[in-house]
Amino acid sequence: MEKKILVAFDDSENAMRGVEFVTNFFTPGHKITLFSVIPDTAAACEIFSPELTPRFFSQQEIFCSMQDKKTQLVNDALAKAKELLTRAGFKEAGIFTKVESQKKGIARDIINEAMTGYDIIVIGRRGLSAIKEFLLGSVSQKVIHAAGNFSVVLVS
């Protein structure tokens, strides 16, 4: 039976391990969506307030180009992931990529996408130390806690 698999994806090694997991543990008959949420830096670029530090103003152009750079890095990684999937036998017609700007929060945006008709979420575990993960949380941890009726595979 064909399943729809949502792979939460960015340009990290952990995300690529999630794709490798799919190639090793799922059959090529499944539909795969590589889903990326790009953090929204554009909103901060539109702020022109005297309270902002001169340092921000001097670096504003660099900061504001980060979203474009991140999108390019993700698109390059998506191409590699798609190639990995096709080499593993997944049909190109069954591999989809979707890149969106952050709307509510990366984890919530992943869950909202999953609610559009997926059977399982595959997500890489971020390499935080136990203390940092406890204090800050991680996207994967937030997805697991918010997943509700979804099965989530956390790949280390």
PETA-V102162 format. One record per residue. RES is the residue in one small letter. PHI is phi in radians with two decimals (999 if undefined). PSI is psi in degrees with one decimal (NA if undefined). Layout:
RES_PHI_PSI + RES_PHI_PSI
//
This chain:
m_999_129.4 + e_-1.24_129.6 + k_-1.99_154.0 + k_-1.80_118.9 + i_-1.93_126.7 + l_-1.77_118.0 + v_-1.81_111.4 + a_-1.21_124.0 + f_-2.38_138.9 + d_-2.43_-160.7 + d_-1.65_21.4 + s_-1.61_162.6 + e_-1.12_-35.6 + n_-1.09_-39.2 + a_-1.15_-40.3 + m_-1.15_-34.1 + r_-1.11_-32.1 + g_-1.11_-40.2 + v_-1.16_-43.3 + e_-1.05_-38.8 + f_-1.04_-45.1 + v_-1.04_-43.2 + t_-1.16_-28.5 + n_-1.56_-26.7 + f_-2.09_-3.6 + f_-2.15_148.6 + t_-1.43_153.5 + p_-1.11_-6.0 + g_-1.35_-8.6 + h_-1.45_155.1 + k_-1.64_132.4 + i_-2.06_130.4 + t_-2.05_121.7 + l_-1.59_111.0 + f_-1.98_123.4 + s_-2.11_138.5 + v_-2.01_121.3 + i_-1.63_123.1 + p_-0.97_142.0 + d_-1.54_99.3 + t_-1.68_-12.7 + a_-1.07_-36.1 + a_-1.07_-39.9 + a_-1.20_-26.3 + c_-1.26_-19.4 + e_-1.59_0.4 + i_-1.49_123.4 + f_-2.25_82.4 + s_-2.08_139.5 + p_-1.08_-22.0 + e_-1.25_-19.3 + l_-1.20_145.8 + t_-1.22_150.9 + p_-1.02_-30.1 + r_-1.05_-43.9 + f_-1.07_-46.7 + f_-1.05_-38.0 + s_-1.24_-24.6 + q_-1.92_8.2 + q_-1.03_-42.0 + e_-1.09_-42.2 + i_-1.12_-48.1 + f_-1.01_-43.9 + c_-1.26_-19.8 + s_-1.48_-5.5 + m_-1.06_-39.5 + q_-1.10_-42.0 + d_-1.11_-42.6 + k_-1.13_-44.3 + k_-1.08_-42.0 + t_-1.07_-42.0 + q_-1.13_-43.3 + l_-1.07_-42.5 + v_-1.15_-43.4 + n_-1.09_-39.3 + d_-1.12_-43.5 + a_-1.16_-37.1 + l_-1.07_-40.1 + a_-1.08_-41.9 + k_-1.13_-41.8 + a_-1.13_-42.2 + k_-1.10_-40.3 + e_-1.11_-42.0 + l_-1.05_-43.3 + l_-1.15_-43.3 + t_-1.19_-36.8 + r_-1.12_-27.9 + a_-1.45_-0.3 + g_1.83_-3.6 + f_-1.26_136.3 + k_-1.30_137.6 + e_-1.01_-34.1 + a_-1.19_-16.1 + g_-1.82_8.5 + i_-1.97_123.2 + f_-2.13_147.4 + t_-2.12_141.4 + k_-2.49_121.0 + v_-2.09_124.9 + e_-2.28_151.5 + s_-1.31_148.2 + q_-1.01_133.6 + k_-1.92_-61.0 + k_-1.87_-28.3 + g_2.73_147.9 + i_-1.03_-49.1 + a_-1.10_-45.2 + r_-1.13_-35.8 + d_-1.17_-36.6 + i_-1.12_-46.5 + i_-1.09_-42.9 + n_-1.07_-39.7 + e_-1.14_-42.7 + a_-1.04_-33.1 + m_-1.23_-7.0 + t_-1.50_7.9 + g_2.23_29.2 + y_-1.72_157.0 + d_-1.71_-26.5 + i_-2.70_150.3 + i_-1.98_131.5 + v_-1.98_127.8 + i_-2.48_139.8 + g_-1.40_146.9 + r_-1.46_132.5 + r_-1.32_144.9 + g_-1.44_55.6 + l_-1.54_151.2 + s_-1.21_163.1 + a_-1.03_-38.8 + i_-1.19_-47.7 + k_-1.09_-40.9 + e_-1.13_-39.1 + f_-1.12_-43.9 + l_-1.36_-41.7 + l_-1.74_-26.7 + g_1.35_175.7 + s_-2.54_162.4 + v_-1.04_-45.6 + s_-1.07_-41.7 + q_-1.09_-42.7 + k_-1.15_-38.8 + v_-1.11_-45.0 + i_-1.03_-44.9 + h_-1.22_-28.1 + a_-1.71_-3.4 + a_-1.13_-26.0 + g_1.05_-113.0 + n_-1.50_4.6 + f_-1.61_142.7 + s_-1.40_136.9 + v_-2.19_129.0 + v_-1.82_119.9 + l_-1.76_117.3 + v_-1.79_127.0 + s_-1.62_NA
//
